[in-house]
């Protein structure tokens, strides 16, 4: 356990390093901490902190910088967040995909790092379905999901249906099957084929199949904004290898999804500091994330990805407020 003096010096070192990005020497640390300690005493404390793996001396510099473990101790026990340090715009409850895109842009613009949003997993049910005859044996199926997303699919049929037959089939589906899972609709239709005219039954089966494909596919499961912001981060610009690894992470969206899925299993804001686990395998990156809700149910996760040397108090506010904006914009009981 650290004593109060060591904690105060570590806090001062982390805060000063976050602000300046340069290794912190004992003289600078003495001024930053406000403690009237001799340089020798401070050097002894820094040596102890280094032995504990909380700070490290880069190269031949006399100064020290925080390690991932040092950042973690700072975030967990020393970080204070002041409310109202910035204002965020309102996210209009437009098409859900647009809300998520706007949220990623908002996270990126406010943080000046990378904004990431995992889209909600689509439900395999529909709110409304329509058929439109395009030409002989060629139909347009219009599917409205429960959250209002509209999907269009063209299907080819063996029979040339009249528009009145298409209306009859759509009315039957909308009357009896709205809100049911597609698999359940498929099972029920198979059991009711005998009571339906065969040509209409086959049309409905085709519609159910294409509905399943349309509703369950996700165009942009991970929405990312602001990758180019990392080009101006000094921590990365001095080492293109670091930057390349960061961009590799964005390319590997599946890895990002696994990471933010983990974050979504907890309430409130979570911080993942690079290098402390396999969750974020890059020592140079940290992620501040939070789940968001629709009508009180957690459906996705969003966050900010930036350098380990980031202003965590500000990032926590940005992520927390954005998650609330997204929740409000997507919920139906606003």
N, C-alpha and C positions, 0 to 999 in steps of 0.2 A: 504494500500500500504506500502511496505517496503522501508525504506530509503536506501541510497547507502551502509552505513556501515552494516546494517543488511543483505543486499543481499550479500555483500562480505564475511561476516562471514558464512552465510548459504552455499555459494558456496564452501568455504574452508572446511567446515565440511563435506559436501557430498563427495567432491573429496577425502579427507583424509579417510573417512569411506569406500569408494569404494576400495581404495588402501589397507587398513589395516584390515578392517573387525572388528575393535574394537571400542567401544563407545569412543567418542572424548570429552576430558575434556577441561576446559577453558584455561589451560596452553598450551596444545598442539595446541588448536585453535589459540591462540595468535601468536605462532610461525608460524603456517601454513598460516595465513592470511597476515602476514607482517605488521599488524597494531600495532602501539605503544599504546595499550590500557591496562589499569589495569585489573587484573583478575576479580575484582568486576564489572567493566563495561561490560566485556565480559559475565559474569554470568547473568547480567541484560538483555543483548540482547538475550542470550540463553533462558532465562525465557520468554521473549516476543515471541520468535519463537515457544516455546513450547505452549504458550497460543493460538497461531494462528494455532496449529495443524501441524506444519511443521517439528518438531523434537519431540523426546520423550526420556525419561530416562528409559532404560530397567532395570527391577528388582530394586536393591538398588545401582546400579552403579552411580557414580558422573558424568559420561560422558553421551553424547546424541548420538542418531542415527536418521537418516532421517525417516520420515513417507512416505507413498505413496504420500501424498499431497506435501511433501517436495521434493521428487524425481520429481514429475510432474512440480513444479515450476522451479526446476533446469534444467530439460530437455527442457522446453518451452522457458526459458528466459536467461539461463546462459551457456548453453552447446555450445562449439565451437569445430568444427571438423577440424583437420589438414589433408590436402590431402596427399596421398602417404605414409601413415604409414605402409603399408604392400603390398605385391604383391600377386596376385591370379593366379592360373593356368588357362589355356584356357580350355573351355568345348567343346570337339569335337562334331560336329553336327551329332551324330550317331543316333540310334533309339531313338525316343523321350523319352521313358520310361527310357532309360539308362542315357540320359542327366539329367533327374529329379533326378535319384538316385545319380548320380555324384554330382549334386548340393547340395543335402541334406548332402552328405559326406563332401563336401567342406565347407559348412556352419558350420558343426560340428567341423571339424578339425581346422578351423581358429579361431572359437570362444571358443573352448573347452567346449561348452555347447551342446544343442540339436538343430540340423538342421531339419526344417520342410518345405516340399514343397507340395502344393496342385496341383495335376495334372490337365491339361486343360480338360474341359468337351468335350467328344468326339462328333464330328458331326455325325448325323445319315444319312450320305451319303457315297458313295464309289467312288474310283477312277478307280478300276478295279475288275473284278470278273472272276473266272475260276471254272470249274467243272472237277473233276478227278474221273473216275470209279474205285472203289476199289474192288468190287465184285458184285454179282447179287443183284440189288436193294439197293446197298450201295455206296454212293458217298461222296467225299471230296469236300467241297466248300471252295475256297480260296478267301478271301476278302481283298483288299488293301484299307485302308482309305485314305482320302485326305492328311493327314500328313505323310503317308508312313508306318503306322503300318500295320502289316499283321496278320489277324485272320484266323484260320482254324476251320471248323466245319464239322462233319460227319452227314449226313442225310440219312434216310431210305425212299425209295420211293415205291409206289405201282406198278410202271412199271419199267421194266429193260431197262434202256436207253443204246443205243450204244454210243461210244465215239464221233461219228460224230454228233449225236443229242445233246450231251452235248456241243460240240463246237458251234453248231448252236445257242443254247440258250444263251451261254455266249456272243457270238458276238452280238446278238440282244440287250442284256442288256447293253453291253459296248458301243454300237453305239448310243442307244436312251436314256439311263437313267443315264449316268455318271454325278455326281455332284448334282443330284436331291435328295431331302430328301426322305428317305425310305417310309414314309407315302404317298408321292406323287407318287412314283413308284408303290406302291401297288394299289392306286386308278386308275392309268392309265392302269395297267395290267388288272384290273377287267373290264375296259371299252373296252379293246382290245382282250378279250378272244375269241370272235367270229371270229376274223381275224387270230388268231393263231391256229395251230393244237392243239387240246385239251391236248394231252400228254405233249407237250412242254410248254403249258400255265401252267399246274399244276406244272411242274418242276420249272418254274420261280417263281410262287407263293411261293413254298417251299423255294426257294433260298432267296427271299425277306424276308420271315419270319425269317429265320436263320440269315440273314444279320443284321436285326434289333436287334436281341439279341446280336450278336457279337460286333457290333459297339457301341451300347449304354452302354454295361456293362463296368465297370471300375475295373480292378484288384486291383490297389493300388491308390485310390483317394487321400490318404494322405501318403506321403513318409517321414519316420522319421528316423533320424540317430543320434547316440551318446547319447542315453538315459543314458548309464552307466557313462557318464561324470559327471552327477549330484552326483554320489557316492563320488566323490572327492571334492565336494563343501562343505566347512566347514559349511555354513549356513544350509545345509540339513543333513550332517553326524551327527550333534549333536542332531538332532530330527528326528527319523525315521518316525514319523507321517507326517512331512512336505514332506519327500521324497516319502512316500506312496501316498500322495495326488497328487504329481507331476506325478507319474507313472500312477495313475488313469486317469489323463487328457489325457495321450498318448493312453491309452486303449480306451477311449471314443473319437474315431476319429471324430465322428459326431460333437461333441462340438468344436473340433479343426477346423473342416471345417467351421462351422458357424463363428468362430472368424476370421479366415483368409479371409473368404468371405467378412466380414465387412471391413477388411483392404484393400482388393482389390478394393473397391469402391472409394478409394481416390488415388490421385497421390502421388508418392514419398514414402519415408520411414515414417512409423507411429510407435509410441511407445505406448504399452499398459502396464501400471504399475499395478501390482497385488493389489487387494483390493479396487481400486478406483471406480470400477463398476462391474456389473455382467458379463462383457465381459471376464475378467480374475478373477474368483472368489477366487483365492488363493493369499493371501497377500505376499507369499514368491516368486512368479513368476512374471517375466516381459517378454514381447514379443516385439521384434523389427522386423517389417515386411515391405514388399514392394511388389507391383504387378509386374508381368513380362508380356511381350508382345510377340505375334507372328505377324510379318508383321504389326506392329503398332497398333494392337488390344490387349487390356488386356485380357488374357485368364486364368490366375492363380495367385497365391500368394505364396511367400516363406518367411521364417523368421528364427530367432534364439529365442529359449526359454531358459531362464536361471534365476538365482536368481535375485531378485530385486536389490541387490548390484552387479551390473555389470558395466563394462566400456562402457557406452552408446556411447561415441564418436567412439570408435573402432567398436562396434557392428553396428552402422549406416553405417560405411564404408564397413564392410564385407557384409552386406545385400544389400546395394546399388550396389556394384560392382558385386555381384553374380547375382542379378536380371538382370543386363545388359548382363552378360555372357550367362545366360539362354536365354534371348531374342534373342541374336545374334545367338546362336547355333540352336534355333528352327525356326528362320525365314528363309524364302526361298529366300529372296533377299539379301543374304550376299555378 
